[in-house]
Amino acid sequence: MAENEGAGSEQSPLMPKPVKPYPIRLVGTRGYLAAIAAIGEGDVVQVRRENGNPHDPDALVVLDSDGARLGYIQRDSWLKRALIDEEKGCHAKVEMIEAGAGVTIAVLLTADGPIGDWEWVAEN
């Protein structure tokens, strides 16, 4: 076997790990149909910790660029541990919008955490 044969198959320790977006389907979207109708696939969204949420003290809300609620990250999602416990940051965008208020976002974890906070306000 030649010395350089297969050399491209191993990742150099100096090469950064590839960045992978994780798809996350939002929950609790039915109350935000107007906001969801105003967004499109590829739009940047924000993931924030929602302080004062009476239903979940560790709620992660997803907001559009104007600050309108689109839905929430599921209560038992691994993403909550990464963003809250491990204080990771993230960048997110809308990956898919389905009929019936189904929204999936693509989340990239970053080292620039923790994520920001958002104050819960009761819906009228």
TAKA-V780280 format. One record per residue. N is the residue number from 1. SS is DSSP state (@ for helix, = for strand, . for the rest). OMEGA is omega in radians with two decimals (NA if undefined). Layout:
N_SS_OMEGA / N_SS_OMEGA
//
This chain:
1_._3.14 / 2_._-3.06 / 3_._-3.08 / 4_._-3.10 / 5_._-3.14 / 6_._-3.06 / 7_@_-3.10 / 8_@_-3.04 / 9_@_-3.14 / 10_._3.11 / 11_._3.12 / 12_._3.11 / 13_._3.13 / 14_._-3.14 / 15_._3.09 / 16_._3.07 / 17_._3.09 / 18_._3.13 / 19_._-3.07 / 20_._3.04 / 21_._3.13 / 22_=_3.10 / 23_=_3.13 / 24_=_3.10 / 25_=_-3.12 / 26_._3.05 / 27_=_3.09 / 28_._-3.05 / 29_._-3.02 / 30_@_3.13 / 31_@_-3.03 / 32_@_-3.07 / 33_@_-3.13 / 34_@_3.13 / 35_@_3.14 / 36_@_3.12 / 37_@_-3.09 / 38_._-3.13 / 39_._3.09 / 40_._3.09 / 41_._-3.10 / 42_._3.12 / 43_._3.09 / 44_=_3.09 / 45_=_3.14 / 46_=_3.00 / 47_=_-3.09 / 48_=_3.01 / 49_=_-3.06 / 50_=_3.14 / 51_=_3.06 / 52_._3.13 / 53_._-3.07 / 54_._-3.10 / 55_._-3.09 / 56_._-3.10 / 57_._3.11 / 58_._-3.08 / 59_._3.02 / 60_=_-3.13 / 61_=_3.07 / 62_=_-3.05 / 63_=_3.03 / 64_._-3.07 / 65_._3.09 / 66_._3.14 / 67_._3.09 / 68_._3.11 / 69_=_3.06 / 70_=_-3.11 / 71_=_-3.04 / 72_=_2.97 / 73_._-3.10 / 74_._-3.05 / 75_._-3.08 / 76_._-3.12 / 77_._3.03 / 78_@_-3.10 / 79_@_3.10 / 80_@_3.12 / 81_@_-3.11 / 82_@_-3.07 / 83_@_-3.09 / 84_@_-3.06 / 85_@_-3.10 / 86_._3.11 / 87_._3.04 / 88_._3.00 / 89_=_3.08 / 90_=_2.96 / 91_=_-3.09 / 92_=_3.05 / 93_=_3.13 / 94_=_3.12 / 95_=_-3.08 / 96_=_3.03 / 97_=_-3.13 / 98_=_3.05 / 99_._3.13 / 100_._3.03 / 101_._3.08 / 102_=_-3.14 / 103_=_3.04 / 104_=_3.08 / 105_=_3.03 / 106_=_-3.06 / 107_=_3.01 / 108_=_3.08 / 109_=_-3.14 / 110_=_3.11 / 111_._-3.06 / 112_._-3.14 / 113_._0.02 / 114_._3.11 / 115_._3.13 / 116_._3.14 / 117_=_3.10 / 118_=_-3.13 / 119_=_3.12 / 120_._3.06 / 121_._3.13 / 122_._3.07 / 123_._3.08 / 124_._NA
//
